[in-house]
Amino acid sequence: MVQGQRIYLDALREADALVSAQWMSNLDITSTLWNAPLRPSDVEIEREFQRQADKSSIAFAVRLLHDKTVVGFTRFKTINHRNGVAEISIVIGDPGKGFGREALTLLIEYGFRELNLNRIELTVLSFNAAAIHLYQKLGFQQEGVLRQHLFRDGTYHDTWVMALLRDEWTNLPR
């Protein structure tokens, strides 16, 4: 468990699949996700997603400290221990309350301190201004653009590649 001021990162539980299935069926939540499901999700699909975790990924539920309610999910995916690199992702069910920032701060700290990573990277859709702003506040820098990488709602969209290096993170004001 990794604990913050209002939330903590915790291992996934089987019951979390129900929450995940509800969120992955909600267009308000999935509209900014690159890998959004093409059809509504269900509990079995989400349970299978949880089971697919292996040595190259670590997934967490983001829970409120005061009542253990799930407010999000985050994970390291494609962890490359040899090179000290991992990609991260996050979804928050009710955005705008600061849970995403706190969860990412905890995740980044865990990655650099516990997993001994040197680089944490992510991809974000170019139209997701709120996420881009958050990532920049946390120290991530845009490294590239995957042009017309996603086709959604009749339009091609760019995907940004962003990353944060350990020495950059170490030098950030806290």
Backbone as CSV, one residue per row, in Angstrom:
resi,resn,N_x,N_y,N_z,CA_x,CA_y,CA_z,C_x,C_y,C_z
1,MET,0.846,-1.180,0.000,0.000,0.000,0.000,0.895,1.248,0.000
2,VAL,0.536,2.210,-0.820,1.233,3.486,-0.902,0.217,4.547,-0.502
3,GLN,0.508,5.293,0.556,-0.481,6.191,1.133,-0.138,7.652,0.913
4,GLY,-1.180,8.426,0.575,-1.071,9.869,0.451,-1.888,10.541,1.534
5,GLN,-2.294,11.784,1.285,-3.074,12.538,2.276,-4.549,12.152,2.278
6,ARG,-5.109,11.923,1.075,-6.539,11.598,0.989,-6.814,10.230,0.391
7,ILE,-5.812,9.668,-0.276,-5.994,8.408,-0.987,-4.835,7.470,-0.707
8,TYR,-4.993,6.238,-1.146,-3.882,5.297,-1.130,-3.983,4.400,-2.350
9,LEU,-2.840,3.908,-2.783,-2.776,2.961,-3.890,-2.752,1.568,-3.275
10,ASP,-3.625,0.704,-3.758,-3.813,-0.604,-3.154,-3.909,-1.657,-4.250
11,ALA,-3.648,-2.880,-3.892,-3.786,-3.992,-4.838,-5.232,-4.076,-5.329
12,LEU,-5.388,-4.539,-6.560,-6.725,-4.727,-7.108,-7.408,-5.897,-6.407
13,ARG,-8.696,-5.759,-6.241,-9.522,-6.815,-5.655,-10.551,-7.243,-6.696
14,GLU,-11.042,-8.432,-6.549,-12.012,-8.930,-7.523,-13.228,-8.017,-7.627
15,ALA,-13.670,-7.459,-6.522,-14.842,-6.572,-6.521,-14.595,-5.284,-7.312
16,ASP,-13.331,-4.906,-7.510,-13.017,-3.690,-8.262,-13.422,-3.808,-9.729
17,ALA,-13.557,-5.027,-10.215,-13.932,-5.229,-11.619,-15.308,-4.637,-11.918
18,LEU,-16.209,-4.651,-10.950,-17.537,-4.075,-11.157,-17.439,-2.566,-11.369
19,VAL,-16.643,-1.890,-10.546,-16.442,-0.447,-10.693,-15.800,-0.154,-12.046
20,SER,-14.765,-0.894,-12.377,-14.065,-0.697,-13.650,-15.008,-0.897,-14.835
21,ALA,-15.840,-1.924,-14.784,-16.789,-2.188,-15.877,-17.764,-1.026,-16.045
22,GLN,-18.220,-0.463,-14.949,-19.132,0.685,-15.024,-18.433,1.879,-15.668
23,TRP,-17.207,2.155,-15.262,-16.480,3.294,-15.806,-16.141,3.085,-17.274
24,MET,-15.731,1.882,-17.646,-15.341,1.616,-19.028,-16.555,1.576,-19.962
25,SER,-17.744,1.657,-19.402,-18.969,1.752,-20.197,-19.513,3.180,-20.230
26,ASN,-18.813,4.115,-19.607,-19.244,5.502,-19.505,-18.425,6.359,-20.480
27,LEU,-19.079,6.885,-21.501,-18.374,7.685,-22.512,-17.719,8.940,-21.953
28,ASP,-18.269,9.513,-20.888,-17.635,10.691,-20.286,-16.251,10.345,-19.754
29,ILE,-16.076,9.122,-19.292,-14.790,8.684,-18.761,-13.877,8.188,-19.878
30,THR,-14.402,7.389,-20.786,-13.558,6.749,-21.800,-13.226,7.638,-22.991
31,SER,-13.896,8.771,-23.131,-13.676,9.616,-24.318,-12.250,10.141,-24.429
32,THR,-11.525,10.223,-23.318,-10.153,10.729,-23.361,-9.113,9.620,-23.249
33,LEU,-9.557,8.372,-23.247,-8.627,7.243,-23.139,-8.255,6.742,-24.523
34,TRP,-6.979,6.537,-24.737,-6.518,6.040,-26.025,-7.061,4.647,-26.310
35,ASN,-7.044,3.795,-25.316,-7.448,2.404,-25.505,-8.866,2.150,-25.006
36,ALA,-9.745,3.120,-25.180,-11.119,2.972,-24.721,-11.789,1.785,-25.410
37,PRO,-12.603,1.047,-24.660,-13.293,-0.092,-25.271,-14.203,0.358,-26.408
38,LEU,-14.321,-0.484,-27.410,-15.184,-0.170,-28.542,-16.647,-0.487,-28.245
39,ARG,-16.857,-1.208,-27.173,-18.226,-1.520,-26.761,-18.285,-1.448,-25.248
40,PRO,-19.491,-1.370,-24.669,-19.566,-1.329,-23.209,-18.858,-2.531,-22.583
41,SER,-18.205,-2.284,-21.493,-17.476,-3.337,-20.804,-18.417,-4.083,-19.855
42,ASP,-17.949,-5.215,-19.359,-18.687,-5.927,-18.329,-17.703,-6.467,-17.307
43,VAL,-18.221,-7.018,-16.234,-17.387,-7.460,-15.123,-16.388,-8.523,-15.565
44,GLU,-16.796,-9.463,-16.402,-15.870,-10.525,-16.831,-14.721,-9.978,-17.678
45,ILE,-15.003,-9.008,-18.530,-13.945,-8.378,-19.323,-12.945,-7.710,-18.395
46,GLU,-13.422,-7.013,-17.377,-12.538,-6.315,-16.445,-11.763,-7.292,-15.569
47,ARG,-12.384,-8.390,-15.171,-11.654,-9.410,-14.404,-10.530,-10.013,-15.237
48,GLU,-10.798,-10.254,-16.505,-9.761,-10.793,-17.388,-8.620,-9.788,-17.546
49,PHE,-8.961,-8.513,-17.647,-7.939,-7.471,-17.734,-7.055,-7.494,-16.486
50,GLN,-7.670,-7.656,-15.311,-6.907,-7.737,-14.065,-5.985,-8.954,-14.060
51,ARG,-6.461,-10.079,-14.567,-5.667,-11.318,-14.555,-4.478,-11.252,-15.506
52,GLN,-4.529,-10.383,-16.491,-3.462,-10.309,-17.483,-2.193,-9.671,-16.937
53,ALA,-2.246,-9.145,-15.730,-1.051,-8.538,-15.145,0.063,-9.582,-15.070
54,ASP,1.274,-9.152,-15.351,2.425,-10.043,-15.294,3.607,-9.291,-14.702
55,LYS,4.793,-9.806,-14.880,5.974,-9.168,-14.304,6.283,-7.820,-14.933
56,SER,5.682,-7.520,-16.064,5.953,-6.236,-16.712,4.874,-5.202,-16.414
57,SER,3.990,-5.489,-15.443,2.983,-4.501,-15.074,2.614,-4.634,-13.599
58,ILE,2.222,-3.506,-13.026,1.735,-3.461,-11.650,0.530,-2.534,-11.653
59,ALA,-0.610,-3.035,-11.237,-1.839,-2.239,-11.238,-2.271,-1.948,-9.805
60,PHE,-2.872,-0.775,-9.634,-3.355,-0.341,-8.323,-4.772,0.197,-8.443
61,ALA,-5.553,-0.015,-7.402,-6.803,0.718,-7.228,-6.452,1.969,-6.431
62,VAL,-7.067,3.077,-6.775,-6.907,4.323,-6.025,-8.114,4.405,-5.095
63,ARG,-7.848,4.339,-3.791,-8.935,4.304,-2.799,-8.860,5.499,-1.857
64,LEU,-10.043,5.946,-1.421,-10.105,7.003,-0.420,-9.670,6.443,0.925
65,LEU,-8.878,7.203,1.646,-8.419,6.759,2.963,-9.573,6.576,3.943
66,HIS,-10.527,7.494,3.925,-11.545,7.484,4.972,-12.586,6.375,4.840
67,ASP,-12.840,5.882,3.622,-13.858,4.824,3.515,-13.526,3.720,2.501
68,LYS,-12.329,3.756,1.929,-11.824,2.734,1.007,-12.565,2.674,-0.329
69,THR,-13.371,3.700,-0.642,-14.070,3.760,-1.922,-13.059,3.872,-3.056
70,VAL,-13.280,3.141,-4.132,-12.415,3.230,-5.310,-12.768,4.489,-6.095
71,VAL,-11.755,5.329,-6.325,-11.968,6.546,-7.109,-11.173,6.520,-8.406
72,GLY,-10.347,5.490,-8.589,-9.564,5.413,-9.808,-8.735,4.145,-9.867
73,PHE,-8.048,4.015,-11.002,-7.121,2.911,-11.224,-5.886,3.485,-11.904
74,THR,-4.741,2.971,-11.542,-3.503,3.403,-12.172,-2.564,2.217,-12.250
75,ARG,-1.617,2.308,-13.166,-0.701,1.176,-13.267,0.576,1.544,-14.008
76,PHE,1.579,0.723,-13.722,2.785,0.685,-14.526,2.551,-0.416,-15.538
77,LYS,2.755,-0.122,-16.791,2.675,-1.165,-17.798,3.978,-1.172,-18.573
78,THR,4.251,-2.258,-19.166,5.502,-2.444,-19.914,6.727,-1.996,-19.111
79,ILE,6.852,-2.529,-17.898,8.029,-2.230,-17.069,9.231,-2.951,-17.664
80,ASN,10.265,-2.204,-17.932,11.522,-2.767,-18.420,12.556,-2.546,-17.314
81,HIS,12.728,-3.565,-16.463,13.623,-3.436,-15.312,15.078,-3.238,-15.744
82,ARG,15.456,-3.883,-16.807,16.844,-3.789,-17.278,17.232,-2.351,-17.615
83,ASN,16.327,-1.637,-18.268,16.606,-0.265,-18.681,16.019,0.786,-17.737
84,GLY,15.267,0.340,-16.730,14.695,1.282,-15.768,13.624,2.176,-16.353
85,VAL,12.778,1.586,-17.208,11.751,2.356,-17.911,10.391,1.692,-17.716
86,ALA,9.363,2.513,-17.531,7.996,1.991,-17.478,7.036,3.039,-18.006
87,GLU,5.966,2.545,-18.584,4.872,3.412,-19.027,3.791,3.371,-17.953
88,ILE,3.120,4.501,-17.740,2.044,4.549,-16.760,0.730,4.923,-17.434
89,SER,-0.353,4.589,-16.743,-1.683,5.014,-17.178,-2.535,5.238,-15.935
90,ILE,-3.594,6.020,-16.102,-4.481,6.321,-14.988,-5.873,6.597,-15.516
91,VAL,-6.873,6.230,-14.729,-8.255,6.625,-14.984,-8.872,6.962,-13.630
92,ILE,-9.529,8.108,-13.580,-10.217,8.550,-12.369,-11.703,8.624,-12.714
93,GLY,-12.535,8.021,-11.881,-13.964,7.939,-12.165,-14.707,9.247,-12.029
94,ASP,-14.257,10.107,-11.136,-14.905,11.401,-10.912,-13.817,12.468,-10.890
95,PRO,-13.378,12.918,-12.076,-12.236,13.844,-12.148,-12.548,15.231,-11.592
96,GLY,-11.487,15.997,-11.411,-11.633,17.382,-10.990,-11.529,17.599,-9.497
97,LYS,-11.208,16.556,-8.748,-11.119,16.685,-7.290,-9.692,16.545,-6.778
98,GLY,-8.735,16.435,-7.695,-7.336,16.340,-7.296,-6.845,14.932,-7.014
99,PHE,-7.724,13.940,-7.163,-7.307,12.560,-6.900,-6.281,12.076,-7.923
100,GLY,-6.421,12.516,-9.157,-5.475,12.117,-10.207,-4.076,12.625,-9.909
101,ARG,-3.980,13.862,-9.506,-2.661,14.431,-9.177,-2.028,13.688,-8.004
102,GLU,-2.805,13.451,-6.965,-2.263,12.759,-5.797,-1.869,11.325,-6.147
103,ALA,-2.711,10.646,-6.912,-2.413,9.260,-7.299,-1.153,9.191,-8.157
104,LEU,-1.023,10.089,-9.109,0.165,10.093,-9.964,1.426,10.441,-9.171
105,THR,1.299,11.363,-8.239,2.447,11.706,-7.397,2.918,10.474,-6.633
106,LEU,1.988,9.725,-6.059,2.337,8.501,-5.334,2.933,7.459,-6.274
107,LEU,2.341,7.309,-7.444,2.810,6.327,-8.414,4.234,6.648,-8.882
108,ILE,4.472,7.911,-9.179,5.799,8.334,-9.632,6.833,8.085,-8.538
109,GLU,6.500,8.469,-7.324,7.427,8.242,-6.206,7.719,6.750,-6.044
110,TYR,6.698,5.934,-6.125,6.875,4.482,-6.031,7.782,3.980,-7.159
111,GLY,7.566,4.475,-8.346,8.360,4.046,-9.499,9.836,4.369,-9.359
112,PHE,10.129,5.585,-8.929,11.532,5.976,-8.815,12.192,5.384,-7.568
113,ARG,11.463,5.330,-6.466,12.074,4.851,-5.216,12.042,3.331,-5.068
114,GLU,10.913,2.722,-5.341,10.766,1.282,-5.081,11.156,0.420,-6.280
115,LEU,10.802,0.870,-7.477,11.117,0.083,-8.674,12.462,0.473,-9.279
116,ASN,13.067,1.519,-8.744,14.361,1.994,-9.211,14.347,2.355,-10.699
117,LEU,13.254,2.980,-11.126,13.149,3.398,-12.518,13.994,4.638,-12.754
118,ASN,14.397,4.819,-13.984,15.077,6.032,-14.406,14.163,6.905,-15.265
119,ARG,13.147,6.292,-15.866,12.273,7.005,-16.801,10.854,6.479,-16.652
120,ILE,9.911,7.414,-16.528,8.491,7.070,-16.520,7.865,7.807,-17.697
121,GLU,7.169,7.070,-18.539,6.600,7.666,-19.747,5.107,7.397,-19.826
122,LEU,4.460,8.146,-20.696,3.022,7.987,-20.898,2.657,8.508,-22.272
123,THR,1.463,8.154,-22.698,0.892,8.750,-23.904,-0.425,9.405,-23.513
124,VAL,-0.743,10.495,-24.197,-1.960,11.239,-23.905,-2.503,11.788,-25.224
125,LEU,-3.799,11.766,-25.356,-4.421,12.307,-26.567,-4.271,13.824,-26.582
126,SER,-3.955,14.360,-27.740,-3.634,15.790,-27.868,-4.781,16.702,-27.448
127,PHE,-6.004,16.227,-27.505,-7.142,17.070,-27.126,-7.457,17.006,-25.633
128,ASN,-6.726,16.197,-24.875,-6.971,16.072,-23.438,-6.154,17.125,-22.678
129,ALA,-6.584,18.370,-22.792,-5.838,19.501,-22.231,-5.667,19.400,-20.718
130,ALA,-6.681,18.929,-20.013,-6.586,18.833,-18.551,-5.490,17.851,-18.143
131,ALA,-5.431,16.708,-18.809,-4.402,15.717,-18.490,-3.016,16.241,-18.839
132,ILE,-2.880,16.862,-19.993,-1.580,17.407,-20.408,-1.100,18.440,-19.392
133,HIS,-1.990,19.305,-18.957,-1.642,20.320,-17.963,-1.169,19.657,-16.660
134,LEU,-1.876,18.639,-16.214,-1.479,17.921,-15.000,-0.108,17.281,-15.167
135,TYR,0.108,16.586,-16.275,1.391,15.921,-16.496,2.537,16.935,-16.514
136,GLN,2.311,18.078,-17.132,3.342,19.114,-17.166,3.624,19.648,-15.762
137,LYS,2.579,19.826,-14.946,2.772,20.276,-13.569,3.593,19.281,-12.763
138,LEU,3.463,17.999,-13.086,4.206,16.957,-12.383,5.619,16.782,-12.925
139,GLY,5.969,17.547,-13.970,7.326,17.527,-14.496,7.515,16.781,-15.803
140,PHE,6.460,16.186,-16.333,6.582,15.465,-17.601,6.831,16.453,-18.731
141,GLN,7.637,16.027,-19.682,7.926,16.842,-20.850,7.465,16.107,-22.104
142,GLN,6.932,16.875,-23.041,6.540,16.291,-24.323,7.798,15.947,-25.101
143,GLU,7.850,14.714,-25.585,9.011,14.266,-26.353,8.694,14.036,-27.820
144,GLY,7.449,13.843,-28.110,7.104,13.586,-29.495,5.612,13.558,-29.712
145,VAL,5.252,13.469,-30.971,3.854,13.405,-31.368,3.697,12.241,-32.333
146,LEU,2.741,11.386,-32.049,2.355,10.335,-32.982,1.185,10.913,-33.773
147,ARG,1.477,11.345,-34.965,0.499,12.078,-35.762,-0.629,11.165,-36.231
148,GLN,-1.853,11.673,-36.087,-3.069,10.966,-36.514,-3.036,9.508,-36.054
149,HIS,-2.762,9.335,-34.798,-2.551,8.020,-34.190,-3.847,7.337,-33.777
150,LEU,-4.912,8.100,-33.628,-6.179,7.564,-33.138,-7.316,8.079,-34.007
151,PHE,-8.190,7.165,-34.417,-9.385,7.553,-35.162,-10.576,7.416,-34.236
152,ARG,-11.235,8.542,-33.971,-12.394,8.515,-33.092,-13.397,9.552,-33.546
153,ASP,-14.639,9.162,-33.571,-15.732,10.069,-33.935,-15.503,10.730,-35.287
154,GLY,-14.989,9.953,-36.245,-14.824,10.431,-37.601,-13.605,11.299,-37.846
155,THR,-12.721,11.417,-36.850,-11.550,12.287,-36.981,-10.301,11.578,-36.474
156,TYR,-9.186,11.858,-37.134,-7.897,11.371,-36.641,-7.334,12.370,-35.632
157,HIS,-6.762,11.850,-34.568,-6.188,12.679,-33.500,-4.743,12.286,-33.250
158,ASP,-3.943,13.266,-32.840,-2.554,13.016,-32.472,-2.483,12.471,-31.045
159,THR,-1.431,11.722,-30.789,-1.108,11.258,-29.441,0.247,11.825,-29.067
160,TRP,0.320,12.400,-27.879,1.589,12.937,-27.387,2.309,11.871,-26.578
161,VAL,3.620,11.828,-26.712,4.475,11.002,-25.871,5.153,11.947,-24.889
162,MET,5.017,11.648,-23.595,5.609,12.482,-22.554,6.412,11.595,-21.610
163,ALA,7.419,12.177,-20.961,8.237,11.399,-20.030,8.791,12.285,-18.927
164,LEU,9.126,11.612,-17.826,9.762,12.242,-16.676,10.955,11.377,-16.294
165,LEU,12.119,11.996,-16.173,13.330,11.286,-15.790,13.582,11.440,-14.293
166,ARG,14.269,10.449,-13.725,14.535,10.466,-12.284,15.224,11.761,-11.843
167,ASP,16.256,12.196,-12.552,16.973,13.401,-12.115,16.104,14.653,-12.236
168,GLU,15.187,14.684,-13.183,14.244,15.798,-13.290,13.300,15.791,-12.084
169,TRP,12.799,14.602,-11.747,11.884,14.448,-10.624,12.572,14.819,-9.312
170,THR,13.814,14.390,-9.153,14.575,14.683,-7.933,14.737,16.185,-7.735
171,ASN,14.865,16.931,-8.826,15.096,18.379,-8.753,13.821,19.209,-8.742
172,LEU,12.656,18.563,-8.791,11.397,19.325,-8.741,11.167,19.884,-7.346
173,PRO,10.649,21.105,-7.247,10.314,21.646,-5.911,9.164,20.861,-5.310
174,ARG,9.261,20.610,-4.022,8.190,19.862,-3.327,7.580,20.713,-2.254
